[in-house]
């Protein structure tokens, strides 16, 4: 059994992990207006930062924690499905 464990250890040391890389490119024929891009970035920053307010003494209190960027992007994708009319998708 000890010999088997040694062989397994040697095999595992020699077996490297391969990391697959996927390149993502911006869609070629999608020309977005500068106003849309600026508004999207502004809204993304607003959604991902914490909301701070002041109490009666003037101390800052965090009223809403910062949201995770990945979750915000998922919510944006979901919201876009509701904003585009169904007849335009066919």
Secondary structure as UniProt FT lines:
FT   HELIX           2..14
FT   TURN            28..29
FT   HELIX           34..48
FT   STRAND          51..54
FT   TURN            56..57
FT   STRAND          60..64
FT   HELIX           69..83
FT   HELIX           86..89
//
